[in-house]
Amino acid sequence: MGFSLFLFLFIFFTSLFNPILSSSSSDLIQQTCKNTQYYELCVSSLKSDSSSSKADSAKGLALIMVRVGMANASATNSYLSSKIPSVANGSSMKKAMKECSEKYASANDALVNSYQDLSAEIYDYAYMHVMAAADYPNACRNVFKRYPGLIYPAGIALREDGFKHICDVVLGIIDTLGW
């Protein structure tokens, strides 16, 4: 009895604070995400964003996914920046971490430009900026290759993959916008 009551209260209160997507919003998300390379990532990202319930077009969903990418790039930049002080001064690792942090800041800037272009319905430039953003993690990986003996940290590699997948989802959505 106690667990059932707990479960009921949990579902009740989470439904109060997490707006439920209307069936049309959910349908739009599913239809839009079918055109992306990472369907599950697309659906879960969009459904977890409360503004998705207000989106009435693929363009609106693309804008939301760009914001997801911006948050990811910013978080990776912060993660890398937080690691820099713990690395020995003058070391190759410190230089590589700093350069990688700057690459993710540039990726964020590219997504900001993409957001502006999407808003203005300049889809070719929006697409180009997302492609540029997706390439900055490659530049980060290449930084580590320039320093003999440095190994690309697994934590950064995981973040890189996640970021690239988000960018791939955005590109898939932009492809549907008929530019």
C-alpha positions, 0 to 999 in steps of 0.5 A: 500500500505504501509503495502504491501511494508513493508511486501515485504521488510521484506521478501526480507531482511530476505531472504538475511540474512537467508539462505533458506534450499534446498528442500533436506535439508528440506526433510532430516530434516523432515525425520530425525525428524520423528524418534524423540519424539519431531518432532516440536522441532527438525524441528524448531531447525534445520531449525533455524540453518544456518548450517543445510543447509550444513548437508547431513546426520542424523549424521550432524543433530545430531551434530547440535542438540547436539550444541543446547543442549550445548547452552541450558545447558550453558544458563541455567548454566548462568541463575542460576549463575546470580541468585546466587548473589541475594540470601542471603549468607549461605541460602539453596536457594543459595546452591541449586542454586549453585549446580544446576548451577554446574549440568548444567555445567556438562550436557554441558560437557557430551554433549561436549563428545557426540559431540566428540563421534558422530564426531568419529562415536562412537554412543554408547558412544555418546548416553550414554553421551546424556543420562547422560546430560539429567539426570543432571537436575534430579540431580538439582531437587533433590538438592531442595528436600534435603533442607526442605522448598525449592520449585523448581522454575518454571523457572528452571523447564521450562528450565529443560523440554526444555533441556530434550526435546532437549536431547530426540531429539538427542537420537532419531536421534542417534537411526537412525544412525545404530549403 
